[in-house]
Amino acid sequence: MTPVTIDGCFGWLHEPRGQVGRVGVLICPGLMLDAIRSHCSLRLLGDQLAEAGYWALRFDYPGTGDSGQEGDVEPEGGHWQAWQRSIDRAADWLVATTGVTELVMCGLLAGATLAALAATRRSDVAGLIQFAPIVRGHSYVRQCQVQAELQAGGPLAIAEQGLSIREFHFSPATLDEMSKVDLRKIRPRPDQMIGVYPRGPSKMLNECVQLWRQAGANVVTGEFAGLEPMLRDNILIDENSLADFSEVLAWLSRTIPPGTTHQVTTPALPPAEVRLAGCAETPLRFGHGGRLFGILCRPDCDSEMAAIITNPGRDPHYGPCRQSVTLARELARLGIASLRMDFAGLGDSLGPSGEENAMSHVYEVDRHPDIQDALDALERLGFHRFALQGLCSGAYHSLHGALADSRISALMMVNLPLFSLTDDVIDYLRWRNYSLRRYVHKFFVVGGWKLPWSGKVDVSSILRGWVVRAQVRASAMVRNFGSKVGFAGESAPAHHIMATLSARGVRMLFLFSPGQPEIDAFSQEFGRSGEKLAAYPGAEMHVVPGMDHSMAVASGRLLAHAYMLEFMAAGSARPSSAPANGALRTGDVAPA
Amino acid sequence: MLSSVRATILDQIKLVAEHQRKLLMPLNDRLPLLDSGLDSLCIAIIVANLEDELGLDPFGTCNNVSIPKTLGEFIALYENGAA
């Protein structure tokens, strides 16, 4: 597969073996969480389509993934129109670049809706693949609205102000336009082949299928069971499988065969690049055989420092709510380059040989080799100073990456859940979001719909997480006692790690969400306010008001980014070997 | 009609909980929604799906609707809308 850019949108072209084939498949991803959860499975779909003889193009709409533009600022005409235009341009590009004569539009959820609309606009679309399509735009808008209102704790003035949810802002006009979409009202061409894969029983979708059949389209419905991994929460630790597209591929090859005798001449593709104000982003493949992938964001000015932004959990390199993209572009404005990378077996990086089609584990895989490969690649590009940034498991891997490689001079860790990994801690992490204390506080003290429904609430998980956390706390108490009586002086992993990094001059920024259980592991070692960090020059800790665990809420995310930018700006002004004095502040004061 | 509204709501709750991998508590009218195992995304999907299935959206059509605390109150809102 080859990274490409199409009018500022980033994408991947999956070439069939021998570069022959008359059919191109355009893969339209879902939005927000749906895009993140399905990223690896759609990569697999692209690969498998190519193996079956199809050209496949997957790409990010404007303001999504690695594409240009920002989601929280609507382009002229609004997001919905921009996304439809981008699909048409991507389809035109696929035809012009590969010489295919027929297209198949394939989409997931809102992407399926956009794909279906494109199929009716174009005369070259022979087929349509619909994964759990959203039949009525109104339903999707309503879902977004209800979720935003539950998280906000009350009604929002959406008709006047539009809707802000996750990385997007939708104007009232855009919401109105999206609400008017109804797939039952579109008429596919009589000769179009359509495969529909409903996720569950749906009266609306049944009506839609009937109406499309009446219009003359050849519509079949298939099972969604094998496709479930596309919509699975990436954090589920024990489930590594990606979606099974065999039924879809079998249907497609029967109905619209790829025509492998159709020889086309593929022009040399120009290097992919997204140009932005003040910086440029290019794909970077590195590591053994180029199996690892990241997006290099370089400021227009000369830069000797690069930050490596790691995967949050098992999410792809752009991160929840595109937070890694935003951070990269903000760093570039400070003159700092960055590489937002995928660890092996996540996002667009391949896992070990034989495990390419599975997601790798969130914690139990040693990520030092991947980080070292990234550092090597950046050094070859001329960078001399390096920082690591991570959220949750990304923070954990960053911490240990810095410990293993002396080239790292700065660390930014958000919601670091632990310093070292034991079996108990793995169990603890599985349920880390579910703090009984947090739940009780929200339920009995805060009350209402606001906060309890703004997070994940699962009673048995809460209880289990509480018990395991108590075990973690107890083991820390025993260790602290041992330390005081002289039996366990230097053995505490957290203090050993901090002492090592601090002595090496590594600057460290710890950011935590207020009330999040992650801070428990930190506070057991360094105090609730991080007062014991003073022993380690160069380390500072802040609690960021309004920041949730995955930085999905915009206000907390913006504040966290402000802390990180201030930290990096301060570090870039002095040599990496000169640590800051043991700065220690709790985070109720926003950086300038 | 009302029994079919109830059945549709319960089916949707079970379906969405399964899709979102939530551990659902035994459903009864006294079950507080906050204890049900559903989060805000689940509820948002359920409300949107119920509008598709039943043609009813009591939260969207009436600004003065009181927020249901229990599953029974949630179902009653829809049953009142269907009546």
Contacts between the chains, C-beta under 8 A, distances in Angstrom:
chain1	res1	chain2	res2	distance
A	33	B	41	7.8
A	135	B	52	7.3
A	136	B	52	6.3
A	138	B	51	7.7
A	139	B	48	4.4
A	139	B	49	7.3
A	139	B	51	6.3
A	139	B	52	5.3
A	140	B	48	7.1
A	142	B	44	7.9
A	142	B	47	6.6
A	142	B	48	4.7
A	142	B	51	6.2
A	142	B	57	6.7
A	142	B	60	6.5
A	143	B	44	4.6
A	143	B	45	5.6
A	143	B	47	7.2
A	143	B	48	3.8
A	144	B	44	7.2
A	145	B	44	7.9
A	146	B	40	8.0
A	146	B	43	6.6
A	146	B	44	3.9
A	146	B	47	4.8
A	146	B	48	6.9
A	146	B	59	6.8
A	147	B	40	5.4
A	147	B	41	5.6
A	147	B	43	7.7
A	147	B	44	3.7
A	150	B	40	3.9
A	150	B	43	6.2
A	150	B	44	6.7
A	151	B	40	5.6
A	155	B	63	7.2
A	199	B	19	6.6
A	200	B	15	5.0
A	200	B	19	7.0
A	201	B	15	7.8
A	202	B	49	7.9
A	202	B	52	7.0
A	202	B	53	7.8
A	203	B	52	6.6
A	203	B	53	5.6
A	204	B	52	4.8
A	204	B	53	7.9
A	231	B	19	6.9
A	232	B	21	7.1
A	233	B	20	7.8
A	233	B	21	6.3
A	236	B	21	6.8
A	443	B	34	6.1
A	448	B	67	7.6
A	449	B	34	8.0
A	449	B	67	5.7
A	452	B	34	4.8
A	453	B	34	7.1
A	453	B	38	7.9
A	453	B	39	6.0
A	453	B	40	4.0
A	453	B	43	6.4
A	454	B	40	5.7
A	455	B	39	6.7
A	456	B	39	5.0
A	457	B	34	6.6
A	457	B	35	7.9
A	457	B	37	6.9
A	457	B	38	7.6
A	457	B	39	5.8
A	458	B	22	6.4
A	458	B	23	5.3
A	458	B	37	5.5
A	459	B	23	7.7
A	459	B	25	6.9
A	459	B	35	6.3
A	459	B	37	7.0
A	460	B	23	5.8
A	461	B	23	7.1
